[in-house]
Amino acid sequence: MSQIQAQGLIPMQINQSSSGVGGGRSLGLGNLFHRINVQDQLIFTQELMTLVNAGLPLDRCLTILYEITPKKVFKAVLAEVIEGVEGGKSLADAMAPHPKLFPKLYVNMIKAGEAGGVLAPILSRLGEYLERIQELKSTVVSAMIYPLLLSGMGGVSIIILVTFVIPKFAVIFKGSSKSIPVPTQVLLSLCDIVTNYWWLVIAVMVGAFLMFKAYTKSEIGRNNWDGLKLKLPIFGELIRRIETARFARTLGTLIKSGVPILSALNIVREIVTNRIMAKSLSQVSFSLKEGEGISAPLVAEKLFPPLALHMIRVGEETGQLDEMLLKVADTYDLEIKNMVKRVISLLEPAMILVMAVVIGAVVISMLLGIFSINEMAF
């Protein structure tokens, strides 16, 4: 429209082309099943930063990314973002209606970058932030692969014993007029329940899971569950450190990008997944409104690790809060990786020991029954 008006012409009607990026909207987000993960956001952010640094207009950058994006759900969202930008919206406002793909953290940083005319540096910081998040997530997932395989194989072994092996031995004890040992009776009863009432066992397990999910979705249940997780030995401290790293990196990145600290805290409160620790940030916001800092109310809540609080206080006193928060995040990212390795190194032998005890108990129970055969009267 601007180009036409610059030529001294008056556009009477403007319609969207039936081809091009507009066609992506016909996909409908409700019919798309491919989820967007952090890796997709990271690739998009890095590619957009490269194109913006190259001096291309923003709408052209988005169109190029639309054309090369393989995922249909991303394509559909980008089509709407491009339409919003071409309609006169800022990039942040065009991204805001899609919180699953562009959360508040992302949108507010883009808004700060557009307001300050430093979109490329902001995209670079966003890329670094997403890269660290993805790296930490990959570390935890990779560390859990072996324990999950171990527990899965152990579970399959127990199911095979209970459903196929033990029933073969149970035939030996049928028709006996003398009672068999108690451990063997208990084992045979359990096998009978699993074999003949497996549907009831599955129903009870599914019902218990759904009840637990419903309880943790309620306000009271979520608070109680999150509070319990923080009190767990070993795992509670790991959760505390993960939330501290997430809080510090998000808040530090937002402040460094020019987002007002009160707005940044409101965003961080949504990023922190543990409700107990998230609620403690409400007191921090109140203290900031009263003209105080953030370290004192965090110390009073006694939820964040002492080292992190000390570093945050130093950052406030030196006027380098954003840099110190990022250092806190780096410190705890490293501690989390080391702690995950230690937990996994303890978890693996513990799981092997538990499975050995369970399988050993099954074998001993059957042997007790077999050894007592000579004492039975047939």
KEVOSE-526125 format. One record per residue: residue number from 0; residue in three letters; x, y, z of N, C-alpha, C in turn. Coordinates in steps of 0.001 Angstrom, whole numbers, plus 500000, padded with zeros to 6 digits. Example, Ala and Ser with C-alpha at 12.3 -4.5 7.8 and 13.67 -1.06 7.14 Angstrom:
// residues 2
> n,res,n_x,n_y,n_z,ca_x,ca_y,ca_z,c_x,c_y,c_z
> 0,ala,513190,494310,507800,512300,495500,507800,513200,496700,507800
> 1,ser,512850,497750,507080,513670,498940,507140,512900,500030,507870
// end
This chain:
// residues 378
> n,res,n_x,n_y,n_z,ca_x,ca_y,ca_z,c_x,c_y,c_z
> 0,met,500828,498810,500000,500000,500000,500000,500869,501250,500000
> 1,ser,501928,501245,500840,502822,502413,500897,503524,502633,499560
> 2,gln,503952,501541,498932,504647,501668,497644,503718,502212,496566
> 3,ile,502471,501776,496591,501509,502272,495590,501216,503754,495823
> 4,gln,501025,504128,497103,500737,505532,497407,501928,506426,497082
> 5,ala,503148,505896,497223,504337,506683,496900,504408,507017,495413
> 6,gln,503727,506236,494606,503701,506482,493165,502577,507431,492763
> 7,gly,501885,507962,493771,500805,508885,493483,499498,508209,493156
> 8,leu,499394,506926,493433,498185,506173,493134,497401,505903,494412
> 9,ile,496101,505690,494229,495241,505411,495381,494690,503999,495243
> 10,pro,495098,503075,496126,494554,501703,496041,493099,501669,496494
> 11,met,492227,501139,495646,490800,501078,495953,490438,499798,496710
> 12,gln,491168,498729,496429,490872,497465,497087,492131,496609,497139
> 13,ile,492356,495931,498259,493529,495066,498430,493042,493710,498922
> 14,asn,493391,492670,498182,493015,491303,498555,494254,490456,498751
> 15,gln,494153,489474,499637,495283,488573,499853,495359,487578,498711
> 16,ser,496569,487296,498272,496774,486378,497163,496348,484974,497553
> 17,ser,495783,484233,496577,495364,482854,496838,496546,481918,496957
> 18,ser,497734,482358,496490,498952,481566,496605,499889,482249,497571
> 19,gly,501040,481633,497815,502031,482252,498691,501798,481869,500128
> 20,val,502244,482745,501051,502224,482384,502467,500815,482285,502995
> 21,gly,499866,482987,502403,498496,482947,502911,497901,481557,502866
> 22,gly,498369,480729,501925,497825,479383,501813,498087,478529,503016
> 23,gly,499088,478861,503828,499423,478054,504995,498362,478093,506063
> 24,arg,497491,479109,506038,496503,479248,507091,495398,478220,506969
> 25,ser,495199,477680,505790,494127,476719,505601,494375,475420,506360
> 26,leu,495570,475268,506889,495897,474036,507599,495106,473903,508886
> 27,gly,494896,475042,509578,494151,474995,510821,494962,474383,511942
> 28,leu,495216,475158,512996,496067,474658,514077,495422,473500,514828
> 29,gly,494087,473460,514806,493425,472375,515528,493633,471013,514900
> 30,asn,494016,470967,513607,494197,469698,512918,495652,469275,512831
> 31,leu,496531,470006,513506,497959,469703,513420,498404,468979,514688
> 32,phe,499228,467976,514519,499604,467140,515655,501085,467196,515985
> 33,his,501874,467889,515158,503314,467950,515395,503614,469031,516419
> 34,arg,504174,468648,517532,504479,469604,518586,505773,470337,518288
> 35,ile,505803,471596,518721,507012,472403,518577,507818,472285,519867
> 36,asn,509105,471984,519742,509950,471856,520921,510970,472989,520965
> 37,val,511798,472964,522000,512795,474027,522186,513781,474056,521021
> 38,gln,514096,472874,520476,515039,472813,519356,514495,473567,518146
> 39,asp,513198,473445,517884,512586,474166,516766,512643,475676,517001
> 40,gln,512347,476100,518229,512414,477529,518554,513839,478055,518402
> 41,leu,514806,477243,518814,516204,477647,518728,516633,477832,517274
> 42,ile,516283,476875,516421,516659,476967,515005,516009,478185,514361
> 43,phe,514732,478408,514650,514034,479566,514095,514687,480869,514539
> 44,thr,515026,480957,515824,515625,482182,516368,516982,482456,515738
> 45,gln,517803,481426,515616,519131,481607,515026,519042,481994,513553
> 46,glu,518115,481378,512823,517975,481712,511404,517430,483118,511217
> 47,leu,516477,483513,512064,515933,484868,511978,517006,485901,512304
> 48,met,517842,485616,513307,518936,486525,513659,519894,486689,512477
> 49,thr,520228,485590,511806,521140,485648,510660,520564,486512,509542
> 50,leu,519283,486345,509268,518638,487111,508188,518523,488592,508543
> 51,val,518196,488892,509806,518089,490296,510246,519461,490954,510182
> 52,asn,520507,490236,510608,521877,490772,510540,522308,491039,509095
> 53,ala,521740,490266,508159,522081,490455,506747,521431,491693,506151
> 54,gly,520553,492347,506916,519939,493590,506463,518652,493424,505681
> 55,leu,518072,492220,505674,516822,492004,504948,515645,492578,505725
> 56,pro,514605,493067,505040,513399,493534,505735,512772,492399,506531
> 57,leu,512101,492768,507613,511579,491764,508527,510575,490843,507844
> 58,asp,509665,491406,507031,508672,490553,506381,509327,489573,505415
> 59,arg,510407,490012,504759,511126,489132,503855,511829,488016,504641
> 60,cys,512389,488356,505793,513024,487351,506649,512020,486263,507047
> 61,leu,510832,486703,507477,509810,485758,507917,509311,484901,506758
> 62,thr,509202,485502,505574,508755,484749,504403,509753,483663,504032
> 63,ile,511034,483984,504105,512075,482987,503816,511993,481838,504808
> 64,leu,511832,482170,506083,511733,481130,507105,510472,480297,506906
> 65,tyr,509388,480935,506475,508156,480208,506184,508397,479172,505086
> 66,glu,509148,479580,504063,509369,478701,502912,510264,477506,503246
> 67,ile,511197,477678,504198,512148,476597,504492,511765,475790,505726
> 68,thr,510723,476223,506445,510315,475503,507653,509639,474187,507278
> 69,pro,510130,473041,507775,509552,471747,507391,508259,471402,508125
> 70,lys,508090,471890,509368,506929,471499,510169,505701,472325,509788
> 71,lys,504588,471637,509551,503367,472302,509108,502800,473235,510183
> 72,val,502900,472823,511452,502361,473662,512518,503130,474975,512615
> 73,phe,504433,474923,512420,505250,476132,512432,504909,477001,511221
> 74,lys,504682,476371,510085,504334,477081,508864,503032,477864,509046
> 75,ala,502041,477212,509654,500750,477854,509853,500860,479073,510764
> 76,val,501634,478929,511833,501818,480048,512761,502579,481191,512084
> 77,leu,503641,480841,511343,504419,481872,510651,503569,482608,509625
> 78,ala,502635,481905,508979,501746,482563,508018,500935,483663,508705
> 79,glu,500455,483378,509920,499681,484380,510660,500577,485510,511165
> 80,val,501800,485177,511563,502735,486211,512007,503064,487157,510846
> 81,ile,503330,486572,509670,503637,487386,508484,502457,488280,508141
> 82,glu,501261,487733,508219,500064,488529,507931,499938,489700,508905
> 83,gly,500243,489425,510187,500174,490499,511180,501211,491583,510933
> 84,val,502445,491179,510618,503510,492158,510348,503184,492982,509112
> 85,glu,502707,492331,508056,502358,493062,506834,501130,493949,507039
> 86,gly,500318,493625,508052,499157,494449,508369,499475,495627,509270
> 87,gly,500742,495782,509656,501143,496942,510451,501472,496648,511890
> 88,lys,501357,495401,512320,501686,495059,513705,503194,494958,513871
> 89,ser,503649,495131,515107,505053,494850,515404,505239,493341,515444
> 90,leu,506479,492901,515383,506754,491462,515407,506279,490839,516718
> 91,ala,506496,491550,517832,506074,491035,519136,504557,490882,519195
> 92,asp,503825,491884,518703,502361,491817,518720,501849,490713,517800
> 93,ala,502541,490469,516700,502132,489407,515787,502399,488030,516381
> 94,met,503431,487925,517233,503759,486644,517860,502908,486357,519093
> 95,ala,502411,487397,519748,501717,487251,521028,500524,486294,520993
> 96,pro,499716,486238,519902,498570,485309,519904,498946,483837,519859
> 97,his,500224,483524,519827,500666,482124,519735,501587,481792,520911
> 98,pro,501037,481748,522149,501893,481573,523336,502587,480225,523419
> 99,lys,502046,479185,522785,502708,477878,522847,504005,477871,522048
> 100,leu,504048,478666,520985,505242,478745,520161,506139,479901,520590
> 101,phe,505507,481030,520935,506248,482216,521374,505720,482624,522750
> 102,pro,506281,482063,523817,505798,482378,525171,506080,483833,525544
> 103,lys,505596,484226,526717,505723,485631,527149,507175,486080,527199
> 104,leu,508047,485193,527642,509474,485511,527679,509948,485930,526299
> 105,tyr,509622,485156,525301,510052,485397,523921,509476,486718,523415
> 106,val,508171,486894,523610,507484,488087,523094,508013,489359,523743
> 107,asn,508229,489327,525049,508706,490528,525748,510130,490889,525348
> 108,met,510957,489903,525108,512317,490206,524659,512305,490787,523241
> 109,ile,511451,490249,522372,511317,490800,521022,510798,492237,521091
> 110,lys,509845,492467,521982,509289,493818,522138,510362,494799,522596
> 111,ala,511205,494364,523549,512292,495224,524014,513295,495483,522895
> 112,gly,513579,494466,522096,514514,494635,520983,513985,495581,519924
> 113,glu,512690,495499,519626,512090,496396,518635,512061,497831,519151
> 114,ala,511746,497995,520446,511674,499343,521010,513042,500015,521010
> 115,gly,514099,499242,521251,515444,499817,521305,516184,499759,519989
> 116,gly,515554,499205,518959,516215,499098,517667,517387,498131,517670
> 117,val,517332,497146,518551,518438,496170,518673,517873,494759,518568
> 118,leu,517088,494510,517533,516423,493214,517395,517433,492079,517224
> 119,ala,518474,492305,516417,519462,491244,516162,520185,490815,517447
> 120,pro,520698,491763,518259,521330,491347,519531,520364,490619,520465
> 121,ile,519101,491053,520480,518112,490391,521331,517878,488962,520852
> 122,leu,517802,488775,519541,517640,487429,518994,518847,486558,519331
> 123,ser,520025,487173,519363,521229,486437,519738,521136,485971,521187
> 124,arg,520669,486840,522085,520506,486464,523495,519433,485390,523649
> 125,leu,518370,485517,522886,517318,484510,522926,517868,483152,522483
> 126,gly,518699,483183,521427,519311,481951,520955,520186,481313,522015
> 127,glu,520985,482135,522704,521843,481622,523774,520998,481026,524904
> 128,tyr,519917,481714,525245,519029,481245,526308,518420,479890,525950
> 129,leu,517861,479787,524743,517231,478543,524311,518262,477426,524179
> 130,glu,519478,477784,523762,520538,476788,523621,520903,476183,524972
> 131,arg,521001,477036,525995,521329,476531,527336,520195,475658,527880
> 132,ile,518950,476087,527641,517799,475304,528102,517784,473939,527438
> 133,gln,518026,473919,526118,518040,472660,525378,519188,471765,525829
> 134,glu,520331,472363,526097,521497,471600,526539,521239,470927,527878
> 135,leu,520637,471676,528812,520329,471118,530130,519300,470001,530014
> 136,lys,518280,470223,529191,517239,469212,529006,517827,467948,528397
> 137,ser,518700,468103,527415,519322,466949,526756,520186,466163,527738
> 138,thr,520874,466885,528628,521716,466219,529628,520885,465325,530539
> 139,val,519764,465859,531020,518904,465096,531929,518291,463897,531202
> 140,val,517797,464122,529972,517165,463035,529216,518171,461926,528909
> 141,ser,519366,462323,528485,520403,461328,528162,520776,460502,529387
> 142,ala,520840,461167,530533,521213,460458,531757,520136,459470,532201
> 143,met,518877,459716,531822,517779,458865,532275,517519,457690,531346
> 144,ile,518164,457651,530177,517886,456584,529208,518211,455207,529787
> 145,tyr,519417,455057,530351,519825,453741,530859,518952,453273,532027
> 146,pro,518691,454124,533044,517799,453671,534125,516415,453281,533632
> 147,leu,515881,454011,532645,514556,453670,532124,514585,452325,531400
> 148,leu,515637,452085,530619,515769,450786,529950,515915,449659,530969
> 149,leu,516689,449940,532015,516911,448942,533057,515610,448591,533766
> 150,ser,514843,449621,534142,513577,449374,534832,512572,448702,533900
> 151,gly,512590,449077,532614,511681,448453,531660,511957,446967,531489
> 152,met,513226,446630,531335,513600,445218,531191,513289,444431,532460
> 153,gly,513529,445058,533615,513198,444390,534868,511708,444139,535003
> 154,gly,510895,445122,534617,509439,444973,534668,508955,443870,533744
> 155,val,509528,443815,532527,509152,442762,531572,509518,441386,532130
> 156,ser,510694,441307,532754,511126,440020,533319,510162,439550,534402
> 157,ile,509741,440456,535263,508822,440094,536350,507467,439671,535780
> 158,ile,506988,440393,534755,505701,440046,534144,505754,438648,533530
> 159,ile,506869,438324,532860,507021,436988,532269,507020,435910,533350
> 160,leu,507726,436182,534455,507746,435215,535557,506344,434980,536121
> 161,val,505624,436095,536335,504309,436006,536991,503261,435374,536086
> 162,thr,503302,435678,534793,502239,435230,533891,502516,433906,533185
> 163,phe,503785,433529,533034,504100,432323,532268,504843,431258,533077
> 164,val,505881,431678,533799,506732,430698,534476,506074,430127,535727
> 165,ile,505638,431021,536619,505088,430559,537903,503826,429717,537729
> 166,pro,502882,430092,536813,501707,429216,536629,502068,427781,536260
> 167,lys,503203,427552,535594,503632,426189,535270,503949,425404,536540
> 168,phe,504596,426082,537496,504919,425434,538766,503673,425270,539643
> 169,ala,502700,426166,539466,501506,426118,540316,500744,424823,540136
> 170,val,500861,424228,538941,500173,422956,538685,500650,421870,539637
> 171,ile,501920,421950,540023,502500,420929,540908,501783,420903,542256
> 172,phe,501367,422083,542729,500807,422181,544077,499296,421966,544107
> 173,lys,498661,421893,542941,497211,421704,542916,496853,420282,543396
> 174,gly,495796,420218,544114,495332,418914,544602,496038,418448,545854
> 175,ser,496935,419268,546372,497657,418876,547584,496748,419013,548792
> 176,ser,496781,418027,549679,495957,418076,550893,496661,418790,552034
> 177,lys,497938,419081,551849,498716,419746,552904,499047,421158,552467
> 178,ser,499027,422048,553441,499278,423455,553114,500727,423640,552675
> 179,ile,500888,424527,551702,502237,424851,551224,502758,426052,551998
> 180,pro,504064,426330,551940,504621,427456,552700,503912,428785,552382
> 181,val,503863,429658,553390,503157,430938,553256,503718,431793,552114
> 182,pro,505060,431954,551980,505568,432756,550856,505093,432243,549503
> 183,thr,505038,430896,549370,504589,430313,548106,503108,430598,547891
> 184,gln,502303,430516,548960,500868,430823,548861,500639,432265,548421
> 185,val,501386,433168,549038,501239,434590,548679,501602,434815,547214
> 186,leu,502703,434204,546779,503145,434364,545396,502120,433803,544419
> 187,leu,501598,432612,544728,500606,432000,543841,499319,432819,543800
> 188,ser,498934,433406,544923,497726,434242,544955,497911,435485,544094
> 189,leu,499100,436099,544208,499380,437276,543381,499358,436921,541898
> 190,cys,499949,435806,541569,499960,435372,540167,498546,435109,539669
> 191,asp,497710,434527,540544,496326,434243,540167,495557,435535,539895
> 192,ile,495804,436529,540733,495118,437819,540548,495550,438480,539247
> 193,val,496864,438486,539003,497387,439124,537792,496916,438392,536543
> 194,thr,496875,437048,536613,496507,436263,535432,495021,436335,535122
> 195,asn,494173,436241,536164,492729,436167,535938,492017,437515,536036
> 196,tyr,492630,438454,536736,491985,439767,536916,492899,440907,536470
> 197,trp,493628,440652,535367,494555,441666,534868,493838,442965,534503
> 198,trp,492623,442826,533996,491863,444022,533615,491541,444888,534837
> 199,leu,491275,444212,535987,490993,444957,537210,492252,445652,537716
> 200,val,493400,444970,537613,494677,445565,538026,494969,446813,537196
> 201,ile,494772,446703,535869,495008,447856,534991,494035,448982,535315
> 202,ala,492761,448627,535563,491750,449650,535879,492094,450403,537159
> 203,val,492560,449648,538172,492945,450279,539442,494140,451207,539250
> 204,met,495127,450755,538480,496311,451577,538236,495956,452854,537461
> 205,val,495135,452704,536417,494715,453875,535633,493883,454820,536491
> 206,gly,492972,454253,537295,492148,455078,538167,492979,455851,539184
> 207,ala,493962,455168,539775,494838,455844,540742,495625,456960,540075
> 208,phe,496104,456693,538850,496856,457720,538118,495979,458931,537807
> 209,leu,494750,458693,537350,493847,459802,537017,493472,460604,538267
> 210,met,493274,459899,539372,492968,460603,540625,494134,461463,541065
> 211,phe,495348,460919,540919,496543,461696,541282,496676,462930,540390
> 212,lys,496440,462763,539070,496523,463896,538149,495488,464950,538492
> 213,ala,494273,464512,538814,493214,465460,539171,493560,466203,540457
> 214,tyr,494151,465484,541410,494528,466111,542681,495625,467156,542478
> 215,thr,496628,466817,541665,497744,467747,541447,497357,468929,540562
> 216,lys,496223,468827,539856,495755,469963,539055,495001,470979,539900
> 217,ser,494478,470539,541048,493809,471471,541948,494839,472360,542634
> 218,glu,494405,473503,543106,495321,474463,543724,495980,473880,544969
> 219,ile,495178,473292,545845,495713,472720,547082,496621,471532,546774
> 220,gly,496153,470655,545876,496939,469478,545538,498268,469825,544907
> 221,arg,498266,470804,543993,499517,471206,543342,500499,471786,544359
> 222,asn,499990,472613,545267,500865,473203,546293,501457,472123,547200
> 223,asn,500607,471178,547621,501089,470108,548499,502120,469230,547792
> 224,trp,501853,468904,546530,502762,468047,545772,504086,468747,545522
> 225,asp,504035,470028,545126,505274,470770,544890,506066,470962,546175
> 226,gly,505352,471159,547298,506045,471270,548582,506707,469961,548985
> 227,leu,506016,468837,548697,506573,467526,549019,507813,467243,548182
> 228,lys,507788,467630,546910,508939,467382,546037,510186,468093,546551
> 229,leu,510018,469292,547106,511170,470033,547626,511752,469383,548883
> 230,lys,510945,468570,549572,511410,467929,550804,512011,466544,550567
> 231,leu,511931,466050,549327,512470,464727,549034,513987,464725,549192
> 232,pro,514559,463659,549752,516027,463580,549835,516629,463468,548442
> 233,ile,517703,464173,548226,518474,464194,546970,517671,464860,545853
> 234,phe,516495,464289,545505,515709,464817,544392,515156,466212,544698
> 235,gly,514841,466475,545971,514369,467801,546351,515417,468871,546090
> 236,glu,516656,468569,546432,517747,469522,546185,518001,469681,544695
> 237,leu,517852,468607,543941,518026,468700,542485,516954,469589,541871
> 238,ile,515706,469422,542304,514608,470267,541803,514855,471714,542162
> 239,arg,515325,471960,543384,515600,473322,543829,516657,473988,542944
> 240,arg,517679,473238,542595,518752,473804,541765,518286,474035,540327
> 241,ile,517468,473124,539805,516940,473302,538452,516080,474556,538370
> 242,glu,515221,474750,539360,514356,475933,539375,515172,477210,539571
> 243,thr,516230,477140,540367,517095,478301,540573,517789,478693,539277
> 244,ala,518301,477701,538563,518968,477977,537281,517983,478576,536288
> 245,arg,516764,478031,536233,515748,478548,535313,515366,479990,535677
> 246,phe,515176,480231,536977,514837,481581,537434,515934,482574,537101
> 247,ala,517175,482221,537413,518291,483150,537229,518537,483439,535752
> 248,arg,518513,482407,534916,518786,482619,533490,517686,483449,532840
> 249,thr,516443,483157,533179,515328,483889,532570,515332,485346,532999
> 250,leu,515475,485581,534319,515458,486954,534813,516668,487729,534305
> 251,gly,517840,487113,534314,519042,487788,533826,518944,488135,532355
> 252,thr,518411,487220,531543,518273,487467,530113,517286,488589,529844
> 253,leu,516178,488603,530584,515161,489646,530387,515689,491021,530782
> 254,ile,516356,491108,531937,516877,492403,532397,517942,492915,531431
> 255,lys,518814,492013,530990,519870,492408,530054,519300,492853,528715
> 256,ser,518122,492361,528374,517489,492721,527106,516671,493996,527195
> 257,gly,516619,494579,528384,515923,495851,528529,514495,495756,529014
> 258,val,514044,494576,529409,512693,494425,529945,512672,494951,531378
> 259,pro,511685,495803,531759,511607,496296,533142,511576,495144,534133
> 260,ile,512226,495357,535264,512420,494250,536198,511106,493704,536755
> 261,leu,510101,494585,536985,508811,494106,537487,508116,493217,536457
> 262,ser,508152,493656,535202,507578,492831,534135,508350,491529,534006
> 263,ala,509672,491610,534147,510506,490412,534053,510157,489412,535152
> 264,leu,509926,489896,536376,509576,489004,537480,508232,488323,537251
> 265,asn,507279,489055,536681,505981,488454,536379,506121,487325,535356
> 266,ile,507014,487514,534391,507254,486476,533390,507948,485275,534035
> 267,val,508938,485559,534886,509697,484485,535542,508784,483645,536425
> 268,arg,507813,484291,537051,506885,483561,537917,506126,482486,537139
> 269,glu,505895,482720,535859,505218,481726,535030,506186,480665,534508
> 270,ile,507471,481026,534412,508475,480071,533917,508807,479039,534987
> 271,val,508886,479460,536250,509211,478548,537359,508045,477582,537557
> 272,thr,508303,476299,537429,507227,475306,537446,506793,474915,538855
> 273,asn,507663,475029,539835,507306,474680,541204,506499,475823,541825
> 274,arg,505270,475545,542201,504365,476584,542698,504890,477252,543968
> 275,ile,505501,476485,544849,505993,477039,546110,507068,478091,545837
> 276,met,508007,477761,544940,509073,478699,544616,508551,479868,543781
> 277,ala,507555,479603,542932,506966,480688,542133,506242,481690,543020
> 278,lys,505534,481183,544045,504808,482095,544944,505755,482983,545746
> 279,ser,506948,482467,546025,507908,483274,546777,508330,484512,545987
> 280,leu,508219,484449,544648,508592,485595,543819,507564,486714,543894
> 281,ser,506344,486393,544341,505326,487442,544512,505769,488438,545580
> 282,gln,506386,487933,546655,506898,488810,547699,508034,489671,547184
> 283,val,508830,489118,546253,509914,489897,545651,509338,491064,544859
> 284,ser,508278,490818,544088,507636,491890,543319,507101,492972,544246
> 285,phe,506498,492557,545349,505970,493533,546310,507090,494376,546911
> 286,ser,508208,493737,547239,509339,494464,547816,509930,495456,546819
> 287,leu,509967,495073,545552,510483,495988,544522,509589,497219,544398
> 288,lys,508280,497013,544481,507361,498150,544414,507554,499084,545595
> 289,glu,508017,498517,546734,508270,499319,547922,509654,499951,547906
> 290,gly,510414,499717,546829,511732,500326,546701,512870,499478,547228
> 291,glu,512602,498230,547587,513651,497356,548086,514253,496551,546937
> 292,gly,515275,495751,547238,515901,494913,546229,515215,493566,546153
> 293,ile,515849,492623,545452,515249,491296,545321,515942,490262,546203
> 294,ser,517163,490550,546667,517898,489547,547429,517314,489348,548834
> 295,ala,516923,490464,549497,516413,490358,550873,515146,489506,550961
> 296,pro,514116,489748,550133,512929,488877,550214,513213,487435,549814
> 297,leu,514152,487215,548909,514502,485844,548548,515165,485125,549717
> 298,val,516013,485845,550463,516645,485268,551662,515585,484913,552693
> 299,ala,514579,485796,552846,513523,485575,553839,512685,484341,553508
> 300,glu,512509,484041,552222,511698,482882,551835,512405,481558,552108
> 301,lys,513731,481540,552136,514538,480356,552451,514273,479177,551510
> 302,leu,514061,479481,550242,513797,478437,549259,514944,478279,548257
> 303,phe,515635,479376,547973,516713,479339,547001,518042,479057,547706
> 304,pro,518978,478398,547022,520263,478035,547640,521043,479266,548115
> 305,pro,521772,479151,549224,522507,480297,549792,523517,480905,548821
> 306,leu,524232,480076,548058,525222,480603,547119,524568,481501,546080
> 307,ala,523423,481083,545560,522714,481887,544570,522295,483221,545169
> 308,leu,521786,483198,546401,521344,484440,547052,522523,485372,547287
> 309,his,523663,484821,547670,524845,485645,547899,525299,486318,546596
> 310,met,525296,485561,545509,525712,486120,544221,524729,487191,543734
> 311,ile,523448,486983,543971,522442,487979,543577,522631,489266,544377
> 312,arg,522920,489126,545671,523151,490315,546501,524362,491093,546011
> 313,val,525433,490376,545654,526633,491038,545119,526287,491758,543820
> 314,gly,525475,491131,542974,525068,491756,541722,524288,493037,541943
> 315,glu,523425,493041,542961,522663,494265,543278,523594,495369,543766
> 316,glu,524520,495007,544630,525405,496020,545214,526360,496619,544189
> 317,thr,526727,495831,543183,527675,496311,542163,526978,496870,540931
> 318,gly,525639,496800,540897,524912,497306,539742,525014,496410,538520
> 319,gln,525359,495154,538722,525481,494205,537617,524608,492980,537883
> 320,leu,523359,493259,538196,522445,492174,538557,522243,491196,537410
> 321,asp,522088,491726,536186,521845,490840,535046,523025,489894,534811
> 322,glu,524246,490435,534856,525430,489599,534645,525568,488550,535747
> 323,met,525299,488960,536991,525441,488026,538109,524380,486928,538050
> 324,leu,523169,487274,537609,522123,486266,537467,522511,485213,536430
> 325,leu,523099,485667,535340,523542,484720,534310,524684,483839,534821
> 326,lys,525556,484417,535681,526613,483614,536288,526026,482583,537248
> 327,val,524988,482985,537984,524288,482040,538861,523739,480879,538038
> 328,ala,523116,481214,536901,522549,480172,536040,523628,479238,535518
> 329,asp,524762,479797,535085,525865,478965,534588,526401,478054,535691
> 330,thr,526540,478620,536893,527048,477847,538030,526146,476667,538339
> 331,tyr,524841,476927,538388,523911,475867,538759,523639,474896,537616
> 332,asp,523788,475349,536382,523712,474401,535262,524796,473337,535398
> 333,leu,526008,473792,535742,527118,472848,535935,526865,471936,537128
> 334,glu,526344,472512,538222,526048,471703,539409,524960,470679,539112
> 335,ile,523966,471077,538308,522878,470154,537964,523422,468969,537178
> 336,lys,524287,469260,536205,524873,468172,535409,525648,467195,536299
> 337,asn,526460,467742,537208,527233,466881,538109,526326,466109,539059
> 338,met,525285,466784,539537,524369,466131,540478,523561,465039,539786
> 339,val,523153,465291,538540,522418,464272,537785,523293,463040,537599
> 340,lys,524568,463249,537287,525488,462116,537124,525609,461325,538427
> 341,arg,525692,462052,539552,525801,461363,540844,524528,460593,541158
> 342,val,523377,461217,540902,522097,460560,541192,521948,459303,540346
> 343,ile,522298,459416,539058,522183,458262,538168,523137,457151,538599
> 344,ser,524361,457537,539021,525332,456533,539470,524828,455796,540714
> 345,leu,524007,456454,541546,523408,455800,542709,522137,455041,542325
> 346,leu,521412,455591,541352,520127,455012,540979,520291,453664,540282
> 347,glu,521308,453536,539449,521499,452301,538681,521718,451085,539590
> 348,pro,522690,451125,540528,522833,449952,541410,521627,449736,542313
> 349,ala,520952,450835,542705,519764,450687,543549,518660,449944,542807
> 350,met,518472,450271,541522,517458,449587,540726,517819,448123,540523
> 351,ile,519090,447868,540265,519537,446476,540097,519294,445689,541390
> 352,leu,519582,446329,542534,519379,445674,543826,517905,445379,544065
> 353,val,517023,446347,543756,515582,446145,543957,515077,444996,543090
> 354,met,515489,444995,541810,515053,443916,540917,515595,442570,541373
> 355,ala,516835,442558,541871,517417,441308,542372,516635,440795,543571
> 356,val,516229,441712,544452,515456,441318,545642,514100,440749,545230
> 357,val,513427,441428,544274,512102,440973,543835,512195,439604,543170
> 358,ile,513115,439479,542208,513253,438198,541500,513747,437111,542452
> 359,gly,514657,437480,543373,515130,436511,544369,514014,436027,545259
> 360,ala,513107,436957,545661,511970,436571,546502,511053,435609,545753
> 361,val,510858,435842,544459,510021,434943,543656,510646,433555,543590
> 362,val,511941,433506,543307,512627,432209,543175,512624,431458,544498
> 363,ile,512916,432167,545583,512956,431507,546908,511575,430980,547283
> 364,ser,510529,431772,546977,509167,431312,547302,508830,430029,546567
> 365,met,509225,429951,545288,508949,428731,544524,509788,427559,545025
> 366,leu,511034,427838,545369,511895,426755,545871,511386,426200,547194
> 367,leu,510870,427092,548056,510304,426627,549331,509150,425669,549087
> 368,gly,508332,426004,548084,507212,425122,547765,507679,423792,547208
> 369,ile,508691,423835,546316,509202,422602,545727,509874,421716,546763
> 370,phe,510631,422349,547691,511313,421584,548722,510323,420916,549682
> 371,ser,509143,421480,549810,508153,420926,550742,507319,419829,550099
> 372,ile,507567,419560,548795,506762,418532,548101,506905,417165,548776
> 373,asn,508127,416841,549205,508358,415520,549814,507588,415331,551105
> 374,glu,507167,416466,551738,506452,416363,552985,504953,416323,552769
> 375,met,504512,416488,551470,503074,416564,551193,502494,415165,551004
> 376,ala,501279,415029,551393,500574,413766,551206,499683,413893,549998
> 377,phe,499949,413101,548971,499153,413168,547718,498060,412094,547770
// end
